[in-house]
Amino acid sequence: MTVAQIKSKFGELHFFYDGGDAYCRGAVDVASELSLKTCSYCGSLGRQVGTTWVSTLCFAHSSNTSLTSE
């Protein structure tokens, strides 16, 4: 497996890669799903917040308006 790019869009990680077997594809799918539930700042349980700029944040970080307005 060769990773070409990893980026965040609408609060979810997107992985772009070449090669890999079914196990690798499954691991990428799980990581992508977990990124929708994991705070991008501290790793705690999170949820998607925002309208124009969507991020996945925990309760503590989502209540910090300077983070959600980026």
C-alpha positions in Angstrom: 0.0 0.0 0.0 1.3 3.5 -0.9 -0.5 6.4 0.7 -0.9 9.3 -1.7 -2.8 11.8 0.4 -4.8 12.2 3.6 -7.0 15.1 4.0 -10.0 16.3 6.1 -13.3 17.3 4.4 -16.5 18.0 6.2 -15.0 16.8 9.5 -14.0 13.4 8.1 -10.6 12.0 7.1 -10.2 10.9 3.5 -7.5 8.6 2.5 -6.1 8.2 -1.0 -3.9 5.3 -1.6 -2.7 2.7 -4.1 -2.6 -1.0 -3.6 -3.4 -2.8 -0.4 -5.5 -5.9 0.3 -8.9 -6.3 1.8 -7.4 -5.9 5.3 -5.9 -2.5 4.4 -9.1 -1.3 2.8 -11.0 -2.3 5.9 -8.5 -0.5 8.2 -8.9 2.7 6.1 -12.7 2.4 6.2 -12.6 2.0 10.0 -10.3 5.0 10.4 -12.5 7.1 8.2 -15.6 6.2 10.3 -13.8 6.8 13.6 -12.7 10.2 12.4 -16.4 11.2 12.4 -16.6 10.5 16.1 -13.1 11.6 17.3 -12.3 15.2 18.4 -9.6 16.5 16.0 -7.9 18.4 18.8 -7.8 16.0 21.8 -9.0 12.5 20.5 -12.0 12.4 22.9 -15.4 11.3 21.7 -16.7 14.0 19.4 -19.4 15.0 16.9 -19.5 17.0 13.8 -20.1 20.7 14.4 -20.3 23.8 12.2 -22.2 24.7 9.0 -19.7 26.4 6.6 -16.6 24.8 8.1 -17.4 21.4 9.6 -15.1 19.9 12.2 -15.3 16.9 14.5 -15.0 18.2 18.1 -15.7 17.1 21.6 -18.1 19.0 23.9 -15.2 21.0 25.5 -13.7 22.1 22.1 -17.0 22.7 20.4 -18.0 25.2 23.0 -14.8 27.2 22.2 -16.1 29.5 19.4 -12.6 30.4 18.2 -12.1 26.8 17.1 -15.4 26.4 15.3 -15.0 29.7 13.3 -11.8 28.6 11.6 
